[in-house]
């Protein structure tokens, strides 16, 4: 893995030059081998038809083009699929980047995805950092809604699930220890080590009801979770794919691990999603994998 040193802030407020920005580029041979080692957590994802990608690490840096556009973010993030800069604030700019997601069961088939996903960097108790070996991205129909009603997300959709300031359990955010024969109950933080043969996983379920906007002031209000048994609320009537992110770490010794900001303060688990995939690609995925009820899993579709 090649690491490029970052630049120091010039002190004059010039956008695009940042302190401590380190970019890690993917090693594709290692990434493709990790497809075999990564198995999704079936009980968390359920049997609902859909499709999924496997996205690889794309870079690391104090960057967050959703929450902190044009400037350094308050904590370091791990990026997957693509590595945006702080100035990557539009879907068009996001589409111009290199993307690395594949269909796990058919990695030679293009996904045509142009999204980006990121989460805070995790620091272990010995002071070293742990980078997930990848993220499984699972798209399913919105709970409570007819599969035929699911629509592509708004172009350029940005949202954040979880909050860095949370002091306790968060909706849609949970950790698990997962091995070949055992799947632990979820828990709020990595507060214990996993058993031998298990590894730590961070799951985030993203809201799947839209009010039609691509973003909002707090990067949350334009999206909502469906009402159990009823589907999308009247305030957010547009069902979009229900997305689960599954960040898989190689480590199991996670007791005492933390996500931290630049001052050493604790940052609660959260993740960001930025949609740059074209509308026509979404339509093809939805028609083939969700609206029909057939499901494509990790085999993929013809995409764009």
N, C-alpha and C positions, 0 to 999 in steps of 0.2 A: 504494500500500500504506500503510495506516494503522498507525502505531506508537504504542502506549500506554505511557507511562512507568511504570516499576515503583515500588514503595514501599520505603523503607528499613526494615531490621529494627528492631523497637522496643526491642531489648536485653533484653526481659523474657521471651523465649522463647515468645511467643505464636505458635501455629501459624497459618499462612496469610498472614503478612506477611513478605515476603522482600526482600532487597537485590538490586537489579539485575535484577529480573524484568521482561523486556520481551516483550510479546505482539504478534506481527504478524498482522493479519487478512488473509485472502485477498482478492484482487481477482478476482472470478469471470470477468469478461470476458477478462482476461489468461490465467487458468488454462485456460479452455476452448480458447482458441486454441492453447495449448501442447500440446494433445493431438495435433495434426497434426505438430508438430515432434519428438515423442518416439517413436522406434522401438525396440522391444525387441531385446535381443541374442539372436538365435535360437539360436546355438550354445551359449549358456550355459543356455538354458531347455529345449532339447530338444523332441522331437515328442510327448511324452507328453500325452494328453488332459487338459484341466483348464479353468480359467477364470482371468481376471485383472481387476484393478481398476487404475485410474489415480488416485492420491491426490495432493492438492495441499498446499503448505505451509499450515500452520494456526497456527503461532506459533513463537516462539523464547524460551527462558528457562533459567535454572538450576533446572530442574525435572526430577524423575525419580520418579514415584509408585511405581515398582517397587523400585528400589534405595534411594531416599531418601524414603520416604513422610513427609509432614508437615514436611519441612524442605528447605532449599536443597541442591541437588546440588553435587558437586565441580567440575562443568564445565557449560557451556552446551550445550543440545540444540536441534536443529531437529525440529519435530513435523509430522506429516502425518496427514491425515484429521480429527483433532480435537486441540484444545489442552487437555489436562487440567491441573488444579492439583495441587500436591503432596498434596492431600487426596482426589484422585480415586483411591480405592483399591479400589473394588468395581465389578463389571460394571454394576450398576444406576446408579451415579453416572456411569460412562462413557457409558451409553446416553442420559443426559440432555443430553449435549453436542451441539453442531452437528457434523456430519460431512460431508466433501466429496468422497468417492471416487465415481468414475463408471466405467461400462463404456466403454472407449476407443472401441469401434466402435458404441456405442449409448448416448451420454451422456444421452439423455432418459429412459432406463429406470432406475428406482430400483434401487440395489444392496441397500438395507436393511442395509448393513454398519454396525457400531457399534464399530469397533476403533480403535486408535491405534498409530502407529509413530513411533519417534524414533531419531536418531543424533547423535553429537557435532558441534558446529559446526566447520567447516573454516576455518582462517585461512591466507590466501595469504602468499607471501614478502614482499609489500609491506605487510603488516599489515592489509589489508582482509579481510573475511569473504566466503565463497561459500556461498550457499544453493542446494541442488538445486531445479530447477524443478518437480520432482515425484518420486514414487516409483511404479514399476510393481510391483504385488504379484501374484505368480503362484502359483496353487494347483494342484498336481498330485498324482497318486497317490503313495503311499509306495513308493520303489524296493524291488523284491523281494517286494512284497505284491500279492495279487489286488486289482484296483480295487474289487471289490464289498465288500471288507472295510474300506475306509477309513471312519473314524468322525468325527463332529464333534469338535473339540477340547473339553476340559473348559470349562464355563462359567467365565468370569473367568480363563482361562489367561493367565499371565504368564511370559515367558522372555526371556533375553538371549543373543544369539549373538555370539561374540567376547568379548574381555576388555579393559577399558581399560588393564590392567597388562601386557599381552602385549609381549614384547620382540622377537618375530620373526613369521614367517608363522603364520596361524591357519587352522584348518580352517573351510571354508565362507565365508571372507572374502577377497575379491580385487578389485583395481582393473583397469580396462581403458580404453584409448583406443579409441573407436568412432566411425567416420564412415560415410558412405554406401557406400563401396567397400572398407573395410578394418577388420578386427577384430583388435586386437593380442592377443598372449598376455597372460595375467594376470600381475600382479606385486604384491608385498606392500604397497607404499606408493606414494603419488603422487610418485615420485622423479625424474620427468622430465616435460617438456612434451609434450603431444600434438601431432601434425602439424596443419597447416592443414586446416580442414574437419572435424576430429575434436573430440570432447568427452570429458571424463572421466566415468567411471561407476564407482560402488562397488556391488558385488554381495555379498549375504550369503545363504547357503543355511542355512535353519533346520532343526534336528532335527525328525523327523516320527514319532517313536515315543514314546508316553506311558505313564507308569505309573498314570495315572488321576488324579493330583493336579493342582491348578490352579497350584501354585507350590511352591518348596522354598527352603531357607535361602539357598543361593547362586544361586537363580533359574535353575539349569541342571540339577540332578540329577534332576528329575522328567521330563526329556526326554532322548532319545538318538537318535543317527543310526542308520539301519538298517545291518545287517551286509551288506557287498557280496555279492550273489547269494543272500542268505538272508532278507532282510527284518528285521523288528523282533526284537531280542533278548528272551529270556525275562524279563529284568528290567523291560522296557518293552514289553509285548506288544500294546498298542493302537495300530494305525496311524491317524494323523491326516494331514490334507493336508500335503504337502511344500511349504513356502513359500520362494520366492526373492524377495528385495527388490532392486530395481534403482533406485538413486538416480542421477538424471541431472543433471549440472552443465552450465551453459552455457560455463564456462571451459575453456580448453585449456592455459593456462600454469600448470601445477600443480607444477613442480619447486620443492622447498623448502616446500611447503604442509604444515601440521601441524594436528592437533587438540590443543588445550591445555586445561589446567585453570586454576583461578583464580590459581595461583602461577606460571604460565608453563611448567609441566612438560608433557611430551608425553603425550597420551592415545592409545592404540591404537584403531583402528577397531572399532566394535561397533554393535549396534542392539538395540532393545527392541520387543517385541510384546505388546500387551495386548488380549485378546479380549473384546469386549462384545457381539458379534453373537449373536442369539438362536438357540437350538438348532434351531428349526423352519426358520430361514433357511438354516443350514448344511445341513440335510437336503435341502432343495430344491436347493441348489447341487450337492451331491454326487450326488444322484439324476440330475440332468439333465446334469451335465458330467463327472463322473469315474467313477461306478459303471457307467454304460452303456458307457464307452469312447468315447463320441461326441465329447466336448469341446465347449466353448462359446467358447473363446478370449476375446476382448474384447467379444463380442456380448451376453453377459449371459444371465440366466435370469429367471424370474418372481419369484424371491426369496421374500419373506414375504407 
